[in-house]
């Protein structure tokens, strides 16, 4: 053994088992070991309670804590008294939630598209504060928004009664910012080159909006519709503050009220229906966006710019 090798071994400290474990745990240059574990742990914590609630909607008995056999239809439509299909109060609750979500889609989405285009194309000293105000509902706690809307409608806009109209106004106010964010993201991704090309070809601003910009924005518009539906149908705080009573109860309000008493599995079935509608809306939004943007590269509008041929 040469003198240089001996000196190298003496200079290099021996790695103890504790040191090797700490190096393995830190793993500074290797693949992350705990990221997948943390991710799946979060998913399980989030999804398992929902799956348990859905499971008891198929319980053959009346208990929501003890499994008494499997029944596919009893609490959805099979029970002649307590199922969702035969209980008028559950039907009204489901209809109220769907009605609010539908009206929210029809009102918030067009307003959000117009606001997004205006904010994206506006250049002026007030554009910055306006963009901040547009994002304000996203960072405001929902309980604050609900209380503020309740006070405004009760003491300022006294001609508006609490109920469906007030709830729709609250849902539109809360979900409008989501539409603006989605549509503005699409506007920034496609750029302004197609609008400029349409103007060079002699198109008026209205023709550019109708034949170029709106077709390019269709993926974001459809996604906004579905996301607004998902946000509205499971909203609790604003719907509760602006409710007129039992006649204006939505699914979340009914679930909250039932859990404080002795709920039947039909309430779980109602909650499961809300989950089904929400997942279907989000899945449809994702599939539509992928379908309508297939073949595009960042900064391009894809084949939808063919609408410019009519200019």
N, C-alpha and C positions, 0 to 999 in steps of 0.2 A: 504494500500500500504506500503510495507516494505521500510526500509531505503536504502537497496541495489538496489531496482528497481528504486527509485528516483535518486540515484546517477548515475545509468547507463543511464537514460534518459537525465540527465543534461550533462553527459560526451559525449553523441552521438550528433553531430551537426544535426540540422534539414536540410533536403534536399530541397532546393528551386526548383521551376520549371525549372530554368535555369540549375541547377546542374543535375537534372534528365535528361534533354534533352542532356546535354553533355555526361553523362554516357551512354545514349542510342546510341548516335552517335559514341562514341569510340568503344563500344561493344567489349571489349578486349577478352572475353572468349566465345562469342556466334558465331553463323554462320555469315559469311560475308553477309552484306546486300546490299552493293553497287557494289560488284564485278560483279554480273550478269548484273546489269544495265549498267555498264561501258562497259562490253563485247558486249552486244547487241547494245549499242550506236556506238561502233567502227564498228561493222558489218554493221549497217545501213548506216553509213557515207561512208563506203567502197563500198557497193553493190548498193545502190540506184542510184548513177550516171550511173553505168553500166547498170542497168535495164532500166533506162530512155532512154539511147542510143539504147539499143536493142528494146525497145518499138517503137521508131520512125522508125526502119527498117521495121516495119509492117504498117506504115502509108500509107493510100490510096492516099494522096496527095504528093506534092513535097516539102512540108515544113518540116524542122527538129526542129521547135519550136512550131508549132500549130498543134494539132491533128485534122485530117480531115477524120477520118474513118479508119476502119481496113481492111488491105489487106495482106493475107498470102504470096502471091507469087510475087507481082508486082516488088519489088526491088531486089528479089533474082533471079527470072527467067522470070517473067511475062512481064515486060516492054521490048518491042522489041529493044530499043536503049540503055537505061540507066541502065538496071539491071546488076547485077554481071555476069550473064550467057551470056549476049549479048554484054557487053562492053569489047572490047579487052584489054584496059589498066587495067581494074580491074582484068581480067583473068590473065594477065601477072604478076600483083602484087601478086595475090594469088599463082600462080605457083612458083614465085620466093621465096616466103616465105616458101612454102612447100619443095621446092628443097633445100634451105639452111638448113632447119630443118632436112631433111632426111640425107643429107651429114654430118651434124654435129653429128647426132646419129651414123652413120656408122664409123666415124673417132674418135670422142672423147670417145665413150664408150670403145672400145677395148684398146685404149691408156690409159684411166683412170684405167681400170682393171689391166693392166700390171704394171702401176705405183703404184697403191695401194698395190698390192702384194709385189712389190719390196721394197716399203717404210715400209710396216708392218714387213717384214722379215729381213730387213737390220739392222745390228748391227755394228756401227763404229763411228768414231769421226765426220764424215760428215753427219750422218743420221739426227741429229737435225736440222742443217741449211737447209738440203734438204726438210724436212717436213715443215719448215717455208716458204720456197720458194713456195712449193706446195699450201699453203694456201694464199699466197700473192694476187692472183687475187680476192679472196673473199673479202678482206678488202680494195682493191684499188677502188677508185671511178671510175665508168664506163666511165665517160668523160675523165679521165686521161688515161685509157686503150685505148679508141678510138683514142685520139690524138697521143699517143705513137705508136700505130700500124700504123696510117696514116703516121707519120714521118719515121718510119722504112721502110715501103714499098715504100714510095716516094723517099727517099734519100739514103737508104742502099740497099734494095732488089729491085733495079730498073727494074730487069727482070720480076717482077710480076706487072701486071697492075691492077689498081683499077677495081673492078667488082666482079663477082661471086667468083672467086678463092680467092681474098683478103678477101671478106666477110666470106667465109668458114673458112679461117685461123683465122680470128678474133673471130668467134663464137667458134671454137674449143679451142682457147686459153682461152676464158672466161669461157666456160662450163666444161673444163677438171677437174677443182678442185672440182666441185660438184660430179662428178663420183667418184673421189678418196675418198671423204668424205663418200659417201654412201657405197662403197665397203669396205673401211677400217672398218667402223662400223660393217658390216656383218662379216668381218674376226675376229674382236675382240670378237664378240658374240659367234661364233662357236668354238673359241680356236684353239689349235694346236694338240689336241689329235688324230684327225682322220688322219692327215698327219703322225704323229708318228706311229700310228697303221699300216698304209699302208707301211711305211718304214720297220717296223718289219716283215711284211708279204712278204718282198722282192721286193716291187715296186720300180721302178726307179723314179727319180724326175719328169720326164715327165709323167709317168703313174700316179703318185700321183696328179699332176696338172690336168690331163685330166679326170681321173676317180673319183677323190675324191673332189678336191678343187673347180673345176669349177661347178660341180653339186650343191655343197653347196652354191656357190655364185650366182646361177641363180636368186633367188628372187631379190638380189641387182642389178644384171645386167639388168633385165627387168625394175626394177624401175628407174635405171639410164637412160635407153633408153627413157622412157616416160618423165622424168623430163628434160633431155636435149632437147627433142622436145619442151616442154612447154617453156623453157627458150629461145630457139632459135627463135621460131615463133613470139614472141612478143618483141624481142630486137629492140631497135630503135637507140641508140647512136652509137654503133659499126657499124651497118648496114649503117647508114647515113654517117659516116666518110669514110667508105671504098666503098661507092657507086660510080658507074661510070656515074650516071645520071638517067634519067627516065627509061631506060631499065633494071636497077638493083634495082628499088624501091621495097621495101617490104611493107607489109600491114601497119605497124606503120608509115613508111615514107609517104605513100599515105594518111593516115588519117591525119597526121600532116599538109601536104600540102593542103588538102581539107578544113580543118577547118579554114585556113587563107583566103579562098575565099568564095564562096557561095556553100556549100556542098549540095548534094542531099541525100535522104534517102538510096540510094544505097551504099554510103560510110558507113552509119550505118550498113547496111547489111553485108558489108565486115568486119567491126569491130566485128559484132556479130558472123560471121563465125570463126574469130580468137578466140573469147571467147569459142565457142563450141569446137573447136579443143583442146584448152588448157585444158578445164575442162574434156574432154574425155580422154586426155592423162594422167592427174593426177588421174582421177578416175580409169582408167585401171591399172595404176601403183600400186595404193593402193589395188585394188582387187587381182591383181596377187601376190603381196607380202603377203597378208593375206592368199590366197589359197595355196601358195607354202611353207608357214611357219606354217601351221595349225598343231597343236599337238606338236609343239616344246616347250621346256622350255629353259630359258636363259642358254647359254653356250653349247647347244646341236644343232646338225644339223638335227635331225628328221629322217624321213624315207628315205631321199635322200642318206644317207650313204650306202644304199644297193648296190650302184654302186661299192663298194669295193669288192663285191662278184666276180667280174671279174678279180681280181688281181691274 
